Amino acid sequence: MILDFPPQGVLLALTRQERQTLLHDTTAVPPHILHKIEAAPWEGEGVRVWLSLDDIEELLTGVSWEASHATCERRDQLFLDLYDRLAAMFAQAVGLDRMGGIADPLRELIRGFVQLMAEANVDPDSVRQELARLIDEQNTRSLTELGGLSPDQAFLLNNCGWWADPFPIRLEPNLSFQQVGQTELFRNVRAFLQAVEEFEGAPTTAKGNLTRAFVGHMLELLSLPPGHLEMIRQVCKVINESDVWTLHIVRVICQVGRLVRKRKKRFVITRKARGLLQEDRAGGLYYHLFDTMFRQFNLDYLTRLHEVPGIQATIPYALYRIGQLPVGQDHDFESLVPMVFVPTVHEEIGAVSSHGDMPQWLLKDLLLRPLESLGLVKIVAGERKPPSVSLKTRVRRLPLFDAFIRFDI
């Protein structure tokens, strides 16, 4: 008897705007996929539709074509965002085993069960039904190692977790200036944008970096770690943008987030940025910076260590696990690593480095430090463990985390 495994696919969440655009404003998406999207039931402000991997691959091709032929910036951004999400979902789905992520022992048990049933000449339909029941039971069971989530919920979170209804993570866009105004990234971005506006554009070098004169002006405006400015001045005879890493990252974030653009050898602020500079739009700017940092910017750029793309691809799950930490309590990096990194990320890290502390360093560089710059966590000094050279080995979640991020899963 030949028995096919259940079809593999993904549950795709679409906002109302994405659904509307796909159904009424595309020509490259195959009709059979559009029919599935149109038939999907509404859930709040969006829909969720099950698509096979072949469907996702065809949808990716169509969305890519639409993005490259978009006639306006808003339409282009919508298709680019959708493409990024689809690509991440497809990459993760094809990386799973044929049993949807079931552990090897259970997979072998099911295979043995299927073989036994087949040898007993049991009705094939009964075998399929029992197999589907076992798989569903495994994938819907709450697991302690997943923070109480089932495999289905963890898969949904990682593949449909990029904030906004109907996705499992919601961000609060209406925080006040008092709540976010003192966070490091917000302050530095706002200071940079105001300086660019004041200069009527920040002049650039032939290589596209900020000029030394503009960098010198920004040194007095940036929020830097204690003693950092003095160290830069002692080490560097002349100070370029690359010498002030904080400023460089701020400039890149603003560029990636379309808050500044290049025009005639100067960076100028965009209309979007000008609107978000108002104090009563502080929550909107903060929301935009968070989204840019974790969903659009390449986090691997923040570290000189090995690139591990899986860390950024599983940010929704990592945020969920950090959200389970008690507010105000300190937690060791070492204990957080198995909590926030899924097994595939551990495997990815192990493939590029055998150093025992590598997961902790990557956790700090690619997740905790960006969250700290947004005032959501605080990295604090812990006991030094030789041969570690850093005292900052613990982290605590701050109240702003709960005010800004909500999980609905």
Residue pairs with C-beta under 8 A, 6 or more apart in sequence:
1 118
1 124
1 127
3 114
3 118
3 124
3 127
3 128
3 131
5 98
5 99
6 100
6 131
6 132
6 135
7 52
8 52
8 53
8 93
8 96
8 98
8 100
9 50
9 51
9 52
9 53
9 55
9 56
9 93
10 50
10 51
10 53
10 56
10 89
10 90
10 93
10 159
11 48
11 49
11 50
11 155
11 156
11 159
11 160
12 48
12 49
12 50
12 51
12 56
12 86
12 89
12 160
13 46
13 47
13 48
13 160
13 166
13 167
14 22
14 37
14 40
14 46
14 47
14 48
14 49
14 166
15 45
15 46
15 164
15 165
15 166
16 45
16 46
17 78
18 46
18 78
18 82
19 37
19 46
19 47
21 75
21 78
21 79
22 29
22 34
22 37
23 34
23 37
23 38
25 75
26 34
26 62
26 66
27 66
28 61
28 62
28 63
28 65
28 66
29 58
29 59
29 62
29 63
29 66
30 58
30 59
30 62
32 55
33 51
33 55
33 58
33 59
33 62
36 49
36 50
36 51
36 55
37 47
37 49
39 49
40 47
40 48
40 49
41 47
43 166
44 165
44 166
45 165
45 166
46 165
46 166
46 167
47 166
48 160
48 166
51 59
53 90
53 93
53 94
56 86
56 89
56 90
56 93
57 90
59 86
60 83
60 86
60 87
60 90
63 79
63 82
63 83
63 86
64 79
64 83
66 75
66 79
67 76
67 79
67 80
67 83
70 76
70 79
81 295
84 295
84 296
85 159
85 160
85 162
88 159
88 313
89 159
89 160
91 313
92 158
92 159
92 313
93 159
95 344
97 107
99 106
99 107
99 110
99 135
100 135
100 139
100 151
101 139
101 151
101 155
102 110
102 135
102 138
102 139
102 151
106 138
110 131
110 134
110 135
113 130
113 131
113 134
114 127
114 131
117 126
117 127
117 130
118 127
138 151
139 150
139 151
139 152
140 150
140 151
140 152
141 150
141 151
142 148
142 149
142 150
143 149
143 150
143 151
146 153
146 154
147 320
147 321
147 324
147 339
149 157
149 320
149 409
153 409
154 317
154 342
156 168
156 409
157 168
157 169
157 316
157 317
157 320
157 409
158 313
158 314
158 316
158 317
158 342
160 167
160 168
161 167
161 168
161 169
161 315
161 316
161 317
161 319
161 320
162 169
162 295
162 316
163 169
163 170
163 171
163 291
164 170
164 171
168 316
168 407
168 408
168 409
169 316
169 319
169 320
169 405
169 406
169 407
169 408
170 405
170 406
170 407
170 408
171 287
171 290
171 291
171 404
171 405
171 406
172 283
172 287
172 403
172 404
172 405
172 406
173 283
173 284
173 287
174 283
174 284
175 282
175 283
175 286
175 287
175 403
175 404
176 282
176 283
177 279
177 280
177 282
179 282
179 283
179 400
179 403
180 186
180 282
180 283
180 286
180 375
180 400
181 187
181 279
181 282
182 375
183 286
183 373
183 374
183 375
183 400
184 223
184 372
184 373
184 374
184 375
185 250
185 253
185 289
185 293
185 370
185 373
185 374
186 282
186 285
186 286
186 289
186 374
186 375
187 223
188 222
188 223
188 246
188 247
188 250
189 250
189 253
189 254
189 259
189 285
189 289
190 277
190 285
191 218
191 221
191 222
191 223
192 218
192 221
192 247
192 250
192 251
192 254
193 254
193 259
193 260
193 269
193 273
193 277
194 277
195 202
195 214
195 217
195 218
195 221
196 202
196 260
196 267
196 268
196 269
197 269
197 274
197 277
199 214
199 217
200 268
201 263
201 264
201 266
201 267
201 268
202 210
202 211
202 214
202 260
202 266
202 267
202 268
203 210
203 211
203 213
203 214
203 265
203 266
204 210
204 211
204 262
204 265
204 266
204 267
205 211
208 262
209 240
209 241
209 242
210 218
210 241
210 247
210 251
210 267
212 238
212 239
212 240
215 239
215 240
215 241
215 243
215 244
215 247
216 239
218 244
218 247
219 229
219 232
219 239
219 244
219 247
222 244
222 246
222 247
222 250
223 246
224 246
228 246
232 239
232 243
232 244
233 239
235 243
236 243
241 247
241 248
241 251
242 248
249 302
251 260
251 267
252 297
252 301
253 259
253 289
253 292
253 293
253 297
254 260
254 267
254 273
255 261
255 267
256 292
256 296
256 297
257 288
257 289
257 291
257 292
257 296
257 297
258 270
258 272
259 269
259 270
259 272
259 273
259 276
259 288
260 267
260 268
260 269
260 270
260 273
261 267
261 268
261 270
269 277
275 281
276 284
276 285
276 288
277 285
286 374
286 404
289 374
290 374
290 404
293 299
293 370
293 374
294 312
294 315
294 370
295 315
298 312
299 311
299 312
299 366
299 367
299 370
300 307
300 308
300 309
300 312
300 366
302 365
302 366
302 369
302 370
303 361
303 362
303 365
303 366
305 353
305 358
305 361
305 362
305 365
306 349
306 352
306 353
306 358
306 362
307 352
308 345
308 348
308 349
308 352
308 362
308 366
309 348
310 342
310 344
310 345
310 348
311 318
311 341
311 345
311 362
311 366
311 367
312 366
314 341
314 342
314 344
314 345
315 367
317 340
317 342
318 340
318 341
318 367
319 405
320 407
320 409
321 339
321 340
322 336
322 340
322 371
322 377
322 397
322 401
323 397
323 401
323 402
323 405
323 407
325 331
325 396
325 397
326 397
327 396
327 397
327 398
327 399
327 401
327 402
328 396
328 397
329 396
329 397
330 380
330 382
330 394
330 395
330 396
331 394
331 395
331 396
332 382
332 393
332 394
333 360
333 363
333 364
333 368
333 393
333 394
333 395
334 360
334 393
336 363
336 395
337 359
337 360
337 363
338 346
340 363
340 367
341 349
341 359
341 363
346 359
349 358
349 359
349 362
357 388
360 393
364 379
364 392
368 377
368 379
368 395
369 379
371 377
371 401
372 378
372 379
372 395
374 400
375 398
375 400
376 397
376 398
376 400
376 401
376 404
376 405
377 395
377 396
377 397
377 398
377 401
378 395
378 396
378 398
379 392
379 394
379 395
380 392
380 394
380 395
380 396
381 391
381 392
381 393
381 394
382 391
382 392
382 393
382 394
383 393
384 391
384 393
385 393
